[in-house]
Amino acid sequence: MKYAYEVLLNVSFNHTYFLNNVFESLTFMPSSSTQLLFLNNGLLLKAYRGGFRILYDTNFNGSLRSREDLISNVLECRFNISLSDNNFYNYTSIDEGADIRNKVFHFFNKAENDFDLKPMMHKGDFVSDMDLKSIVEIDETYFVKPFGILDIRIAKDLPFSYSLNFKAKETFWRYVLMSDDLQSLNNPAIIDNSGIELFDEPEFIKFSGTTGLAFKSKKPISFSQQSIQNFQLVENYDPKYSRHKVVMRALPKANPELITLIKSDIEIENKNYSEIFIN
């Protein structure tokens, strides 16, 4: 018997944290009922780095069939999702208050009217806490809670591709100068490699019995696996004439694993901070 498979659906995983935007740390396993459905309908799951494809046999039961023939019927598929990156929540934009211990991500393409299909499998432009669902609401029993569940309805007007899109976390970056030499610089500033001042003027802060000279970013900065943006420590900074003397040409980037929550009575209350100490 000859088999001739063509692509029914492509599902890719994207993450803005990575330079190539490809997220490789998700694994999808069809449920037992979906495995049987695939067997009975000549379907095949083919994984690749950063996604998977569902293929269909065009020569099924001795008869030729097209993609349109297949999607004229409704097939309900479920995939359990596992995550292999332990640092995922450190660099991914998910609400800090989300109860991930008792919830799973639930992605699906069935529309609310139960007839149409959604253009996206998560509720916003990116995966968020809105896509979390209590594990007790899932109509399946798990011995080990999965990272998430993907329900795909194969039906009329099924698009050729879907994507799961994750966004990198953003924090306020704060560089803290610790040594006496750095703290005594004349009119210091932190600028980017194009000369733009992206950090507030320095202020002295006290912590753990010592004092540091701190520069806070004017707005949150996104984590990136390999950012092309470079920050510099300069002195004798004159923004009017773009004059300065470079002290440190390339400051270290923020570590996604080291995030603090600043609590005070001013406007930055409960903001995520990435502290970077410079000696």
N, C-alpha and C positions, 0 to 999 in steps of 0.2 A: 504493500500500500504506500502510495506517495503522499508526503505531507508538504504543503506549501503555505507557509505562515506569512501573514502581513500584519502591520501594526493596526490594532484597534484603538488603543489609547496610550498616550505617553504622559507620565506624571514625573515632574522634576522637583527638586528641593533646592531652594535658593536662600542665601543668607548674606546680608550686606556686610557682615564682619569680615568675610573672606575676600581676598583680593580678586579671585576669579568668580566670586558670588555663588560658588557651588558648595552646597552643604552635604557632606559625605557621611554623616554620623547617624543616619536613620536606616533602620532595617524594617522591611514590611513582610509579614508572614500571613498568608491567607488563612482564615478560619477553616475548621474542618468541613463546614457546610459549603464554603466557597471553593475548597479544593475539589469537592465532589461536583459542584456546579461547573467548574473548569473542565473536569474530565468528561462530563456528559455533553458539553457544548463545544468541545474542540478548542479550548482556550489554553494559553500558556503564559506564565509570568516570567519575565526576563529582567533581572536586576542589572543595573550598571551604576557606576560611581556618581552619586547625586541624583538617582531616580530609578524608575522602573518602567517597563512597557508591558502592556497586555497584548498578546498576539492572538490571532484567530486563524484556524486552518481553513483555507479557501476551498479545499477539496474534502468536504466533511461528509462522512457516510456515503461516499461514492458520488456525491453531487457537488457541483461548483456552487459557491455562494459568495456574495459580496458583503462588504461592510454594512451596506444598507439593509441587506437581508437579515443580518444578525441583530442589528439594533431595532428592528421592527418589533422585537419581543422585549419584555422587561426582565432584566436579570439583576438581582440584588447581591452585591459582593461586599464582604467585610475583611479588612486587613488589620491585624494587630501591629502596632508600631513600637519598636524598641529603640532606645537611645544609647549610644556607646561613648559619648563625650561627657565626662563628669563635670566639666567646666561650662557646660552649655548655659546655665542660668546666670553665670558671672558676666557673660558678654552679650546676652540676648535681652532685648527689651520686653520684659514681662512685668506686670504690676508687682511691686514688692510685697503687697498684702495678699497676693493670690495663694490660696490653700492648695498647693500642688501635692501635698501628702495624701489628700483624700479625693483628688480630682484627676481626670485624664483629659488630654486634648481630644476633641471630637470634631473631625472634619468630614464633610459630606457634600454631595452635589444635588441632593433632592430638594426641590423648591417647596415652599410652604403649601402651595396649592395641590401638592402631591401628583401633579401631572407634568410640570415643566422641570427643567434642570437649571441649576444655578451656574453662572459663569465662573464663580470662584468657590473654593471649598472651605474657605474661612470667612469670617464675618466682616473683616476690614481689609484694608490693603495689605496688611501684614498680620501674621498670627499674633494673637494677644490673649489676655485673660478672658476675653469674651468667648473664646473658643473652648474654655474649660468646662467640664461637666462632671458632676459628682459620680463617683464610681458606682454608687448604689442605684443610679438611674440607668445604668447600662444593662440591657437585657441579656447579660451573659455573665457567667461565673469565672473568676480568675483566681488562680492560686498565687500568682505574682502580678501585681498591678502593672499594666503596660504604660509606656509613656503616652500613648495615644491610640485612637481608633480611627480608621478611615473607612467610611461607608460610601461605596461607589454604586450608583444606579446606572446600568447600561440600558439605554432606551433611545427612542427617537430623538434626533437632534443632538446626540452626544458629541461634544467637541473633540477634536483630535488630540488636544493636550490640556492638562491642568498643571498648576504649580502650587507648591506650599512655600510661601514667602515669609522669611523671618528677618527681623530688623535688629541691628546691633544696639546695645544699650548706650545711652548717653549720660554722662555725669559732668559735674563741674570739676575741672582740673584745678588743683591748687599746688603750685610749686612753693616749697618752703626752704629758704636758705638758712643753713644751720651754723656754718663757721663764722668766726669773727671777721675774717677777711672778706667774705661775700657780703656780710651784713653792712660792712663799711664802704661798699661801692658808692660812687658818686652818681646820684640820679639813675638808679638801675631800672630796667624794664625788661619784660619778656615779650618778644615779637615773633612773628612767623618768618619764613624764609623769603617772603615778598616785602618785608618791612612793615607790615600792618601790626598794630598793637592790639592783640586779642585778649589781653589780660588787664585787670584793673591795676591801679597804682598800688604799690606795696604797703602793707601794714604789719606791724608787729603783733604776733599772737603768742599766748603763753599756754603751755601744755607740759604735763609730766615734770614740772619743776624747772623747765628751761624756756627759752624764748627763740622764736624763729621769725624771719622776715618773709611774709607770705604774699603770693601773687595769685589771685583767683581769676579764672577765665570769665569773660564777660557773658558767655552763654555756655550751655552744655556742649561737650565735645563727644562725638561718637567714637566708640572703640573700633579699632581696625586691626586686622592681623598684621598688616604691613602698610602703614600710612605713608604717603608721599609728603605729607605736611610736616614741616620741621620747625621746632621752636628753639629760639636762641635767647641766651641771657646776655644783655648788653648793659653798658653804663654810659654816662654822659649823653643820655638819650634826649634828642631834640626833635620832636615830631614835626615841627613847623618846617624845618629844613632837611628832614630825614637824615639827621646825623646821629651817629652812635659809634661806640667802640665795642667790638664783640669780645665778650669774656668767655662764654661757652657756646660753641658753634652749633652743637646738637644736644639738646637736653633729652633725658630719657623719657620714654612714653609712659603713660599711666598703666598700671597693672590691673586687669579686670578682676583679679582675685582679692584686691585690697581696696575695699570701698567702705567709707564711713558715712554715718547719717548724722548730719549737723542739726542740733536742736537748740534754738535760741528764740528770742522775742522779736527778731528782726525778720525782714522779708525772705531770707534764705532758709527759713525754718523747714525742717524735714526734707531738705534737698540731699541728693546723693553726691558725695564728694570722693574724688580720687586724689589722695595725698601723695605727692612726690617729693621726697626729702633730698636736698642737695647739700653735700658737705664740702 
